[in-house]
Amino acid sequence: EAPDAVFSTAVTPLKPEDAFDPNRVKCVMDNCGYAIYFSRGLIPYNKSGKVNPKFPYFLHLGIQSYDTKFLKIYPELEPTPLQLEEDLEQLKVLENGYKMKVIKVDHEAHGVDIPEDVEKIESLMREKNLS
């Protein structure tokens, strides 16, 4: 529970093969489980430029829940520089100083953001006999 958060969202462990995919949004959190930042790039990004197999990277699942009072405020917030640069609406929340609680889940998911994602989803469905 996070009474000071106006927004909550879910993350799951990031697969190494998705680390540099800009359509797989990454998230970093503080020690209390609040979002620090979201990015299309790998975060944190170490100076070697490689995925550290010992570091727990997280994938943003895109499932979001807003406080009802905040839903009235959100549309009035102006777009922010980081939101526009990354093209991620949750950054508008963070840049305006609001807190966002992040829930870790163990879930394999893949969004459909570009045409190539349809093929990936269809393949996953075939693997799980869902087609």
Short mmCIF file of the C-alpha atoms (twelve columns), coordinates in Angstrom:
data_MODEL
# 
_entry.id   MODEL 
# 
loop_
_atom_site.group_PDB 
_atom_site.id 
_atom_site.type_symbol 
_atom_site.label_atom_id 
_atom_site.label_alt_id 
_atom_site.label_comp_id 
_atom_site.label_asym_id 
_atom_site.label_seq_id 
_atom_site.Cartn_x 
_atom_site.Cartn_y 
_atom_site.Cartn_z 
_atom_site.pdbx_PDB_model_num 
ATOM 1   C CA . GLU A 1   0.000  0.000   0.000   1 
ATOM 2   C CA . ALA A 2   1.247  3.465   -0.895  1 
ATOM 3   C CA . PRO A 3   -1.099 6.273   0.182   1 
ATOM 4   C CA . ASP A 4   1.216  8.938   -1.242  1 
ATOM 5   C CA . ALA A 5   1.223  7.401   -4.749  1 
ATOM 6   C CA . VAL A 6   -1.223 8.734   -7.347  1 
ATOM 7   C CA . PHE A 7   -0.446 6.005   -9.831  1 
ATOM 8   C CA . SER A 8   0.616  2.373   -9.707  1 
ATOM 9   C CA . THR A 9   2.039  0.113   -12.356 1 
ATOM 10  C CA . ALA A 10  3.518  -3.358  -12.793 1 
ATOM 11  C CA . VAL A 11  6.946  -4.589  -13.852 1 
ATOM 12  C CA . THR A 12  8.431  -8.019  -14.459 1 
ATOM 13  C CA . PRO A 13  12.030 -9.199  -14.864 1 
ATOM 14  C CA . LEU A 14  13.499 -8.110  -18.207 1 
ATOM 15  C CA . LYS A 15  14.806 -10.824 -20.508 1 
ATOM 16  C CA . PRO A 16  18.366 -10.158 -21.751 1 
ATOM 17  C CA . GLU A 17  17.234 -10.387 -25.387 1 
ATOM 18  C CA . ASP A 18  14.850 -7.459  -24.789 1 
ATOM 19  C CA . ALA A 19  17.431 -5.210  -23.127 1 
ATOM 20  C CA . PHE A 20  18.098 -3.001  -26.136 1 
ATOM 21  C CA . ASP A 21  14.637 -3.115  -27.729 1 
ATOM 22  C CA . PRO A 22  13.232 0.447   -27.590 1 
ATOM 23  C CA . ASN A 23  9.688  -0.933  -27.668 1 
ATOM 24  C CA . ARG A 24  10.278 -2.752  -24.371 1 
ATOM 25  C CA . VAL A 25  10.100 -0.007  -21.738 1 
ATOM 26  C CA . LYS A 26  12.403 -0.419  -18.751 1 
ATOM 27  C CA . CYS A 27  11.865 0.849   -15.207 1 
ATOM 28  C CA . VAL A 28  14.075 1.574   -12.214 1 
ATOM 29  C CA . MET A 29  12.704 1.915   -8.695  1 
ATOM 30  C CA . ASP A 30  13.916 3.203   -5.359  1 
ATOM 31  C CA . ASN A 31  14.307 1.013   -2.249  1 
ATOM 32  C CA . CYS A 32  10.663 1.646   -1.283  1 
ATOM 33  C CA . GLY A 33  9.259  0.463   -4.615  1 
ATOM 34  C CA . TYR A 34  8.534  3.852   -6.149  1 
ATOM 35  C CA . ALA A 35  9.408  4.573   -9.762  1 
ATOM 36  C CA . ILE A 36  12.508 6.661   -10.354 1 
ATOM 37  C CA . TYR A 37  12.492 6.549   -14.155 1 
ATOM 38  C CA . PHE A 38  11.190 4.759   -17.249 1 
ATOM 39  C CA . SER A 39  13.138 4.512   -20.495 1 
ATOM 40  C CA . ARG A 40  13.148 2.915   -23.903 1 
ATOM 41  C CA . GLY A 41  16.878 2.429   -23.379 1 
ATOM 42  C CA . LEU A 42  18.477 0.022   -20.944 1 
ATOM 43  C CA . ILE A 43  18.509 1.469   -17.429 1 
ATOM 44  C CA . PRO A 44  20.682 1.520   -15.585 1 
ATOM 45  C CA . TYR A 45  23.211 1.574   -18.396 1 
ATOM 46  C CA . ASN A 46  26.705 0.632   -17.281 1 
ATOM 47  C CA . LYS A 47  29.888 1.891   -18.930 1 
ATOM 48  C CA . SER A 48  30.647 -1.506  -20.504 1 
ATOM 49  C CA . GLY A 49  27.501 -1.143  -22.616 1 
ATOM 50  C CA . LYS A 50  26.565 -4.750  -21.854 1 
ATOM 51  C CA . VAL A 51  23.762 -6.337  -19.885 1 
ATOM 52  C CA . ASN A 52  24.987 -7.275  -16.409 1 
ATOM 53  C CA . PRO A 53  23.565 -10.784 -15.826 1 
ATOM 54  C CA . LYS A 54  23.685 -10.189 -12.053 1 
ATOM 55  C CA . PHE A 55  21.597 -6.990  -12.144 1 
ATOM 56  C CA . PRO A 56  17.795 -7.169  -11.799 1 
ATOM 57  C CA . TYR A 57  16.531 -5.140  -14.788 1 
ATOM 58  C CA . PHE A 58  12.761 -4.635  -15.041 1 
ATOM 59  C CA . LEU A 59  10.309 -4.450  -17.923 1 
ATOM 60  C CA . HIS A 60  7.306  -2.127  -17.612 1 
ATOM 61  C CA . LEU A 61  4.155  -4.089  -18.424 1 
ATOM 62  C CA . GLY A 62  2.042  -1.059  -19.312 1 
ATOM 63  C CA . ILE A 63  -0.684 -1.933  -16.811 1 
ATOM 64  C CA . GLN A 64  -1.463 1.252   -14.923 1 
ATOM 65  C CA . SER A 65  -3.833 2.294   -12.166 1 
ATOM 66  C CA . TYR A 66  -4.551 5.916   -11.279 1 
ATOM 67  C CA . ASP A 67  -5.987 7.492   -8.143  1 
ATOM 68  C CA . THR A 68  -9.436 8.889   -9.016  1 
ATOM 69  C CA . LYS A 69  -8.556 12.393  -7.775  1 
ATOM 70  C CA . PHE A 70  -5.384 12.374  -9.856  1 
ATOM 71  C CA . LEU A 71  -7.360 11.420  -12.968 1 
ATOM 72  C CA . LYS A 72  -8.942 14.872  -12.809 1 
ATOM 73  C CA . ILE A 73  -5.530 16.553  -12.561 1 
ATOM 74  C CA . TYR A 74  -3.637 14.460  -15.120 1 
ATOM 75  C CA . PRO A 75  -5.272 15.855  -18.304 1 
ATOM 76  C CA . GLU A 76  -4.414 19.385  -17.164 1 
ATOM 77  C CA . LEU A 77  -0.697 18.632  -16.854 1 
ATOM 78  C CA . GLU A 78  1.353  20.003  -19.722 1 
ATOM 79  C CA . PRO A 79  3.580  17.610  -21.680 1 
ATOM 80  C CA . THR A 80  7.074  17.470  -20.185 1 
ATOM 81  C CA . PRO A 81  10.522 17.314  -21.823 1 
ATOM 82  C CA . LEU A 82  11.321 13.739  -20.727 1 
ATOM 83  C CA . GLN A 83  7.835  12.521  -21.640 1 
ATOM 84  C CA . LEU A 84  8.199  13.974  -25.129 1 
ATOM 85  C CA . GLU A 85  11.765 12.712  -25.621 1 
ATOM 86  C CA . GLU A 86  11.043 9.125   -24.523 1 
ATOM 87  C CA . ASP A 87  7.395  9.161   -25.707 1 
ATOM 88  C CA . LEU A 88  6.279  7.697   -22.364 1 
ATOM 89  C CA . GLU A 89  3.252  9.226   -20.640 1 
ATOM 90  C CA . GLN A 90  4.238  7.991   -17.181 1 
ATOM 91  C CA . LEU A 91  7.225  10.347  -17.243 1 
ATOM 92  C CA . LYS A 92  4.804  13.296  -17.186 1 
ATOM 93  C CA . VAL A 93  3.625  12.033  -13.793 1 
ATOM 94  C CA . LEU A 94  7.165  11.741  -12.409 1 
ATOM 95  C CA . GLU A 95  8.390  15.036  -13.886 1 
ATOM 96  C CA . ASN A 96  5.540  16.840  -12.178 1 
ATOM 97  C CA . GLY A 97  6.681  15.470  -8.815  1 
ATOM 98  C CA . TYR A 98  4.012  12.835  -8.262  1 
ATOM 99  C CA . LYS A 99  4.806  9.411   -6.786  1 
ATOM 100 C CA . MET A 100 4.235  6.181   -8.649  1 
ATOM 101 C CA . LYS A 101 4.191  2.802   -6.874  1 
ATOM 102 C CA . VAL A 102 5.663  -0.138  -8.784  1 
ATOM 103 C CA . ILE A 103 4.505  -3.705  -8.193  1 
ATOM 104 C CA . LYS A 104 6.821  -6.544  -9.198  1 
ATOM 105 C CA . VAL A 105 5.092  -9.527  -10.787 1 
ATOM 106 C CA . ASP A 106 6.364  -12.718 -12.349 1 
ATOM 107 C CA . HIS A 107 4.627  -12.566 -15.698 1 
ATOM 108 C CA . GLU A 108 5.752  -13.132 -19.259 1 
ATOM 109 C CA . ALA A 109 4.238  -10.435 -21.407 1 
ATOM 110 C CA . HIS A 110 4.788  -8.757  -24.726 1 
ATOM 111 C CA . GLY A 111 3.050  -5.616  -25.877 1 
ATOM 112 C CA . VAL A 112 1.884  -4.941  -29.406 1 
ATOM 113 C CA . ASP A 113 3.469  -1.620  -30.328 1 
ATOM 114 C CA . ILE A 114 4.754  -2.226  -33.852 1 
ATOM 115 C CA . PRO A 115 3.663  -4.559  -36.693 1 
ATOM 116 C CA . GLU A 116 6.485  -7.024  -35.931 1 
ATOM 117 C CA . ASP A 117 5.008  -7.561  -32.461 1 
ATOM 118 C CA . VAL A 118 1.942  -9.243  -33.981 1 
ATOM 119 C CA . GLU A 119 4.180  -12.040 -35.302 1 
ATOM 120 C CA . LYS A 120 5.805  -12.430 -31.867 1 
ATOM 121 C CA . ILE A 121 2.417  -12.677 -30.146 1 
ATOM 122 C CA . GLU A 122 1.128  -15.185 -32.697 1 
ATOM 123 C CA . SER A 123 4.272  -17.283 -32.182 1 
ATOM 124 C CA . LEU A 124 3.859  -17.179 -28.382 1 
ATOM 125 C CA . MET A 125 0.215  -18.203 -28.746 1 
ATOM 126 C CA . ARG A 126 1.191  -21.171 -30.938 1 
ATOM 127 C CA . GLU A 127 3.842  -22.235 -28.397 1 
ATOM 128 C CA . LYS A 128 1.196  -22.229 -25.661 1 
ATOM 129 C CA . ASN A 129 -1.472 -23.829 -27.871 1 
ATOM 130 C CA . LEU A 130 -3.657 -20.723 -27.662 1 
ATOM 131 C CA . SER A 131 -4.193 -20.192 -31.379 1 
# 
